[in-house]
Amino acid sequence: MDNRDLTGLLAAVPSADLRIIELATELTRPDGSLDLEAAAARQPEVETACVQAQDYASATGRLLEAMRWKLRSRRS
């Protein structure tokens, strides 16, 4: 794996501005519990935010594994 591969993986990582974080704040009650009725009313938005977060996690996971592989190969 060369540096261009890492650059491509890094470019594939979506922006870290995750809507799920904002939604969690908006849907949390003062006592810290999730307002399930409010979340249900915003179900499409919640689902979209979850997909965005999953995409981010997948892309960063691929980048992490590539970097680990690159570092392992330097130790050998």
CNS distance restraints for C-alpha pairs under 8 A (distance, minus, plus):
assign (resid   1 and name CA) (resid   5 and name CA) 6.20 0.50 0.50
assign (resid   1 and name CA) (resid   6 and name CA) 7.76 0.50 0.50
assign (resid   1 and name CA) (resid  70 and name CA) 6.95 0.50 0.50
assign (resid   2 and name CA) (resid   6 and name CA) 6.89 0.50 0.50
assign (resid   3 and name CA) (resid   7 and name CA) 6.11 0.50 0.50
assign (resid   4 and name CA) (resid   8 and name CA) 6.11 0.50 0.50
assign (resid   5 and name CA) (resid   9 and name CA) 6.26 0.50 0.50
assign (resid   6 and name CA) (resid  10 and name CA) 6.05 0.50 0.50
assign (resid   6 and name CA) (resid  63 and name CA) 7.03 0.50 0.50
assign (resid   6 and name CA) (resid  66 and name CA) 6.99 0.50 0.50
assign (resid   6 and name CA) (resid  67 and name CA) 7.39 0.50 0.50
assign (resid   7 and name CA) (resid  11 and name CA) 6.10 0.50 0.50
assign (resid   8 and name CA) (resid  12 and name CA) 6.27 0.50 0.50
assign (resid   9 and name CA) (resid  13 and name CA) 6.71 0.50 0.50
assign (resid   9 and name CA) (resid  59 and name CA) 7.43 0.50 0.50
assign (resid   9 and name CA) (resid  62 and name CA) 7.24 0.50 0.50
assign (resid   9 and name CA) (resid  63 and name CA) 5.62 0.50 0.50
assign (resid  10 and name CA) (resid  60 and name CA) 7.92 0.50 0.50
assign (resid  10 and name CA) (resid  63 and name CA) 6.41 0.50 0.50
assign (resid  12 and name CA) (resid  59 and name CA) 6.56 0.50 0.50
assign (resid  13 and name CA) (resid  56 and name CA) 6.24 0.50 0.50
assign (resid  13 and name CA) (resid  59 and name CA) 5.05 0.50 0.50
assign (resid  13 and name CA) (resid  60 and name CA) 6.01 0.50 0.50
assign (resid  14 and name CA) (resid  55 and name CA) 7.57 0.50 0.50
assign (resid  14 and name CA) (resid  56 and name CA) 5.74 0.50 0.50
assign (resid  14 and name CA) (resid  59 and name CA) 7.44 0.50 0.50
assign (resid  15 and name CA) (resid  56 and name CA) 7.75 0.50 0.50
assign (resid  16 and name CA) (resid  56 and name CA) 7.40 0.50 0.50
assign (resid  18 and name CA) (resid  22 and name CA) 7.42 0.50 0.50
assign (resid  18 and name CA) (resid  49 and name CA) 7.20 0.50 0.50
assign (resid  18 and name CA) (resid  52 and name CA) 7.01 0.50 0.50
assign (resid  18 and name CA) (resid  53 and name CA) 6.38 0.50 0.50
assign (resid  19 and name CA) (resid  23 and name CA) 6.18 0.50 0.50
assign (resid  19 and name CA) (resid  49 and name CA) 5.38 0.50 0.50
assign (resid  19 and name CA) (resid  52 and name CA) 7.71 0.50 0.50
assign (resid  19 and name CA) (resid  53 and name CA) 7.94 0.50 0.50
assign (resid  20 and name CA) (resid  24 and name CA) 5.99 0.50 0.50
assign (resid  20 and name CA) (resid  46 and name CA) 7.12 0.50 0.50
assign (resid  20 and name CA) (resid  49 and name CA) 4.97 0.50 0.50
assign (resid  20 and name CA) (resid  50 and name CA) 6.38 0.50 0.50
assign (resid  20 and name CA) (resid  53 and name CA) 6.86 0.50 0.50
assign (resid  21 and name CA) (resid  25 and name CA) 6.45 0.50 0.50
assign (resid  22 and name CA) (resid  26 and name CA) 6.20 0.50 0.50
assign (resid  23 and name CA) (resid  27 and name CA) 5.89 0.50 0.50
assign (resid  23 and name CA) (resid  46 and name CA) 7.33 0.50 0.50
assign (resid  24 and name CA) (resid  28 and name CA) 5.99 0.50 0.50
assign (resid  24 and name CA) (resid  34 and name CA) 7.86 0.50 0.50
assign (resid  27 and name CA) (resid  34 and name CA) 5.86 0.50 0.50
assign (resid  27 and name CA) (resid  35 and name CA) 5.46 0.50 0.50
assign (resid  27 and name CA) (resid  36 and name CA) 7.87 0.50 0.50
assign (resid  27 and name CA) (resid  38 and name CA) 6.51 0.50 0.50
assign (resid  27 and name CA) (resid  39 and name CA) 6.35 0.50 0.50
assign (resid  28 and name CA) (resid  32 and name CA) 5.78 0.50 0.50
assign (resid  28 and name CA) (resid  33 and name CA) 5.65 0.50 0.50
assign (resid  28 and name CA) (resid  34 and name CA) 4.60 0.50 0.50
assign (resid  28 and name CA) (resid  35 and name CA) 5.82 0.50 0.50
assign (resid  29 and name CA) (resid  33 and name CA) 5.41 0.50 0.50
assign (resid  29 and name CA) (resid  34 and name CA) 6.02 0.50 0.50
assign (resid  29 and name CA) (resid  35 and name CA) 6.04 0.50 0.50
assign (resid  34 and name CA) (resid  39 and name CA) 7.86 0.50 0.50
assign (resid  35 and name CA) (resid  39 and name CA) 6.19 0.50 0.50
assign (resid  36 and name CA) (resid  40 and name CA) 5.97 0.50 0.50
assign (resid  37 and name CA) (resid  41 and name CA) 6.21 0.50 0.50
assign (resid  38 and name CA) (resid  42 and name CA) 6.41 0.50 0.50
assign (resid  39 and name CA) (resid  43 and name CA) 5.99 0.50 0.50
assign (resid  39 and name CA) (resid  46 and name CA) 7.12 0.50 0.50
assign (resid  42 and name CA) (resid  46 and name CA) 6.16 0.50 0.50
assign (resid  43 and name CA) (resid  47 and name CA) 6.03 0.50 0.50
assign (resid  44 and name CA) (resid  48 and name CA) 6.21 0.50 0.50
assign (resid  45 and name CA) (resid  49 and name CA) 6.16 0.50 0.50
assign (resid  46 and name CA) (resid  50 and name CA) 6.15 0.50 0.50
assign (resid  47 and name CA) (resid  51 and name CA) 6.30 0.50 0.50
assign (resid  48 and name CA) (resid  52 and name CA) 6.25 0.50 0.50
assign (resid  49 and name CA) (resid  53 and name CA) 6.21 0.50 0.50
assign (resid  50 and name CA) (resid  54 and name CA) 6.13 0.50 0.50
assign (resid  51 and name CA) (resid  55 and name CA) 6.10 0.50 0.50
assign (resid  52 and name CA) (resid  56 and name CA) 6.24 0.50 0.50
assign (resid  53 and name CA) (resid  57 and name CA) 6.16 0.50 0.50
assign (resid  54 and name CA) (resid  58 and name CA) 6.11 0.50 0.50
assign (resid  55 and name CA) (resid  59 and name CA) 6.14 0.50 0.50
assign (resid  56 and name CA) (resid  60 and name CA) 6.08 0.50 0.50
assign (resid  57 and name CA) (resid  61 and name CA) 5.92 0.50 0.50
assign (resid  58 and name CA) (resid  62 and name CA) 6.27 0.50 0.50
assign (resid  59 and name CA) (resid  63 and name CA) 6.35 0.50 0.50
assign (resid  60 and name CA) (resid  64 and name CA) 6.01 0.50 0.50
assign (resid  61 and name CA) (resid  65 and name CA) 6.19 0.50 0.50
assign (resid  62 and name CA) (resid  66 and name CA) 6.20 0.50 0.50
assign (resid  63 and name CA) (resid  67 and name CA) 6.17 0.50 0.50
assign (resid  64 and name CA) (resid  68 and name CA) 6.16 0.50 0.50
assign (resid  65 and name CA) (resid  69 and name CA) 6.07 0.50 0.50
assign (resid  66 and name CA) (resid  70 and name CA) 6.12 0.50 0.50
assign (resid  67 and name CA) (resid  71 and name CA) 6.15 0.50 0.50
assign (resid  68 and name CA) (resid  72 and name CA) 6.07 0.50 0.50
assign (resid  69 and name CA) (resid  73 and name CA) 6.22 0.50 0.50
assign (resid  70 and name CA) (resid  74 and name CA) 6.58 0.50 0.50
assign (resid  71 and name CA) (resid  75 and name CA) 6.61 0.50 0.50
assign (resid  72 and name CA) (resid  76 and name CA) 6.65 0.50 0.50
